[in-house]
């Protein structure tokens, strides 16, 4: 179904006054909206907003597009004539017109703007999204590199999501996100194409909701993260590791402690 939607080049049109906006591309990742002839930038932005299908989005670009084509248009010409006709009864004066249509090629210049956006359907953060990050040294023993049994690493994002507490935190975060998503969609439906205040209100509300989601995520995951850091120091010392890293799985010979920390966390902090 998504592929079918993406293949349709023009599926919807909004026209207000002398301005119009239409969907050029739309899929689960974002889309492109064409628009032209709006009397103000706020009217154009409000029309664009009504065609954006995801409540959370990021602007990618807004570009002017032009095209030139040759069209054949009809042009009429009128010929006038008059004179005198003679017959056996005398003469008659006459006048007349003759209209002819000619088709003439003309060059037509066309211009419009294309607004491209990216959907941000998933709240960003440790418990929900996984992104490749630079390795970070968490701690190093005084004995390193002498008298150490190597180095270890952990993926905190994966570890948190693998625990019972982390899964419950993700469910709670998703509920909070969906509740705000519904509120944003309801606000979008009430937007008028020329209602500047409502459009500004939408952007401010979306920004506020993103900040709230990040704050809630921190509140839910920070206690789990702190407990894991304590366990990580204990496990590292027990195994005699000289260094322990975060997100350093690509280092040759390093010991991945992620599963060990998850198992240890579950045995210490998860109620049976």
N, C-alpha and C positions, 0 to 999 in steps of 0.2 A: 504493500500500500504506500509506504514511504517513497519507494522508487517511482511509483506512478505519479505521486504528487510532485516529486522533484523534476519529472520529465515535462510537466505542464508548464509552459512558458507564460501563459496569461490566464489566470483562473478567477481573478476577482478585481473589481474596479470600484473605487470610491470617487465620486465627483461632487465637489461642493463649490458652487459659484463658478468661477472661471478656472479653478484648480482641479487636478485629478491625481490619484495615486493608485498604483496597481502592483500586484505581486508578480515578480519575475521568477524568483526561485524560492522554494521553501522545503526544508527537511528537518530532521530531528536535531541537527547541529546549528541551524540558523536560517538565514535567507537574505534575499535582496529585494528591495522595493523601489519601483520607479515612481517618480512624481514630477510635476511641472505646473507652471502657470499659477502658483499661489501668490497672493498679494503680500504675505508676510511670512517670515521664517517660522513663527509660532504656529500659524495655521498649517504650514507644511509638516512641522514636527508632530502636531496633534493627529493629522491624517496618517502619518507613518506609524505612530503609536497604535492606532486602531488596527493596523494590519500585522503588527508583530505578534506572533502566535505563542511566545513563551514569556512568562511573567518576569523572569530574570534574564537580562541580556547585556552584551557588551558591544559598543559601536566599533566597527572595523574601519569603514571609510564612507565618504560621501563625495561622489565624483560627478562631474559634468560629462555628459555623453552627447555626441553630435552625429548626425548622418545626413548624407546628401543623396537624393534620388531624382530621376527624371520622370516627370508625369506628363501625360498628354491631356490637354484641357481643350474643351470646345470654345471657339470664339466665333461670334456671329457678325456678319456684315450685311448692310442693307443698301440695295441699289434703288435709286429713284428714277422714274422715267415719265415723260409726258409728251404729248403731240396731238396731231389732228388727223382724223380718219375721214376720207371723202367717199360718198356713195351717190347713188342716183337721186337721193332725197336731199342731199346737201352735205354738210360736214359736221363732224362731232369731235369736240375736244376731249382728251382723256388724260389721266395721270394714274400712276401705279407705283407700287413698291415690290421689291423682290428680296427676300431674306435668304442668305446662304450661310451655312455652318462649315467652318474649317477647324481641323484638329491640329493644334500647335504644341510641340514639345517645350516644356519649361522645367527649370531646375528648382527643386523644392528642398530647402534647408530645414532640418528638424533637430531640436535639442531638448534634452530632459536631464534629470539627475537620478543617480542610482545610489540608494542607501543600503549598505551591507552590514549585517549584525550577526553576532554569535550568541547562541543560547547558553545560559548558565543554569541548567536545570538542577544540578546537584550542588548543595551547599559545600563550599570549599572548607578544608581543614583536616586535621590529623585523623579524626575518627572516620571520616567519610571518603576522602580522596587520597590516592596514593600518587605522589609525584617523585621523580628521581631527583635526589638532592645530593649535595657535596658531602663526602664523609666528614664526620665531626668526632674528634677525640673526646670521650667522656671522662676517662680517668687513666692514670698511669701510676704504677707502683714505684717505690723508691729503688727496687731491685732491678728495674728494667734498664738495659736489656739482659743483664746478667741474672742468673738464677731464676729465669722465668720460663714458663712452658708454652710460650707463644702469645698470640693476640686473638681477641674475640670481637664480634660485632653483633648488633641487634637492629632489627627493623621495628621501631616502636609502633608505627602505624599498623603494620601487620599483626604485631603482638596484641595491641589493644583490641583490634577487631576480632581476634581469635578467642578472647576471654568472654565469659558469661556477662561480666559487668560491661565490657565494651559493646557486646551485641545489644544489651538492654539500653545502653547510652545511645547507640545509633538509632534504635527504634524511637526513642524519645525525641531525638534531634529531628528525625524524619517527620514525626507528628507535628512538631513545632513549625517545621519548614512548610509542610502541606497546608497548615492552617493559615499561614501568611500568604502562601501562594493563592489560595482561594480569595483572600481579601484583596490582593492585587488584581486578580482577574475581574472581580466585581467592580473595583474602581475603574478599570479600563473600559468596561461596558458602559459606564456612566459618563464617559468623556465625550464632550462635544468637539467637533473638528475645529472650532474656533474658540474654544474655552481655554484661554491661556492659564488662568488660575488652576484649573483642574489638571492640566498637563504638568505644571510645575509641582503640584501637590503629589502627582503620581511618582515623579522622579525622586522627590524628597522621601516619600513613604517607602519606595523600593530601597533606597540607600539606608534608611533607618532599619528596615527588616534585615538587610544583610549584616549590619552591625549587631543586631540582636541575636541572629543565628550564630555568629562567631563567638559572642559572649556566652551563649548557652552551651555551645560546644566545649569551650574552655572549662566552664563549670562542671560539665559532665565527665570530661576526660582527664582533667588535671589530677584529681585524686588517684586515678588508676596509674597515670604516668609516674607520679611520685613514688608509689608503692613499688613499681617495677624498677625504678632506679636504685632503691634500697636493695632489692633482691639481686639486681645485677652486680652490685659491689660484692655481696656475699658470695655469689656463684663465681665471680671472677677470682676472688681471693682463694676460694676452695680449690679451684683448678690451677692456681698458680699462674694466672695470665698477667703478663706485664702491662698490656694495654687493652682497653676495650673501647670500641668505636661505635658510632651510630651510622648506619647506611654505608657500610664499607664491604659489602658482600663480594665485590669483584677482586679484592686483594687475594693473591695466591696464598694458599695455606692457612687462611684465617678461619677461626672456628665460629660458626653461626650459632648464637645462643638464643635465637628467637623462640624456637619451640621449647627449649629448656625453661626459659623465663615464663612462658605461658603455662606450662605444666606446674611449675613451682607456685605461680600466682594462684592458680585454681586450687591447689592443695592448701594454701595458706588463707585465702580471703573469700573463697566461694562457699556459701552455705550449702550443705548437703540436704 
